[in-house]
């Protein structure tokens, strides 16, 4: 791949969003080192709703029902990380950027909507 940086923006931390982020991270660690990934989600954790019944009877499983989105980006707290989590509500989508609550604009090359 060329040295061009590509920014992929994933809206929503659903199972589809988590899967997309994981696949993109794998690509960025391999042949696509210029890939930057941003996940925009209003919550800090994913709640595994379908696991509630099992969680009621299995304490070890109950501890796994809340999945932190930060775990997706193991290195997101390091300086110069290419990937990041934005905990904010999406307000608008434009051709080349989105806007979240508070007015922050986040540009993208590719947009994945996984709400």
N, C-alpha and C positions, 0 to 999 in steps of 0.2 A: 504494500500500500504506500501511497505517496505520503509525504510529511504533513499533508493537510490535516488540520484538526477538524473533527466532526463532532458537533454537539447534538446528542439525542436527549430529548426531554420526555420523560414518562409522567403522565398525569394519572394519579390514582395508585394506591398501594394494595389493590385487590390481588388475588392469587395470580391473575394475568399480569398485573404490573410487577409483582415480585419476580415472576418467572422471566419477564422481559429484562428486568434489571440484572438478574443473575446471568442470563445469556449474554447480555451486552458486556458485563464485567469480564466474563470468560473471553470474549472477543478482544477486549481491550488489553488483556494480559497476554494475548498471542499476536496474531498478525496485524491487528488494528490498534496499534499503540497510541494513535492520535485521537482515539475515541474519548469524549467526555460525556458523562452521564449525570443527569439531574432527575431526581424523583421529587415530584410535588405532591404532597399529601397533607391534609389538614390535621391528621392525628400523628402521634409519635409511635404508636404501636398498632399492629394488626391483631384483631381479636378473632380467633378461630371459632366461629359460631357453631359450625357443624360438630365440633368436638366437645360441646358443653355436656352432653349426656355422659360421654366417657369420662370427662373431667370430674363429674360428680362422684364417681366410684373409684377413680384412680388418681391419687394425689400427684404422682409423678407426671402424669399426662396433663393435669390441671396447670402445672407450672409452665407447660409449653404452649398453653392456649393464647398467651399474649406474646407476640413476636415483635421485638423492637426493629423498626426500620433502619436504625443506625447500624445494626448487625450486618445489613447488606453491604455497607461501605466500611469495611474493616479499617481502611486508612483514611476515612473522611475527616478525621480530626487533625491529620497531619498537614503541615504547610504545603502548599502547591498541589494538593490532591486534585486529580482530574474529575472526581465524582463528588456529588454532594446531595444532601437531603434538604429540602425546603419545606418546613412545616407551615403551610399557609393555605388559605382558601383561594382558589382560582376565581378571578373575576371576569377576565376577558381573554379571548384568543384572537390573535392577528395573524397575518401571513407569515411573519418571521419571528414573532416573539409572543409571549403571554404576559399578562399582568396579574399579580396576586394582590390580596388585601394589603394595604399599606402603600400601594403604588409601585412596588418593585417590578421592573420589567426584566424578563429572562428570555434572551434570544435563543433560537434553536435552528438547526438544519433539518432535523427530522422530529416529528411529534408522534408519540404513541399515547392514545387515550385508552386507559384501562380502569375506568371507574367502576 
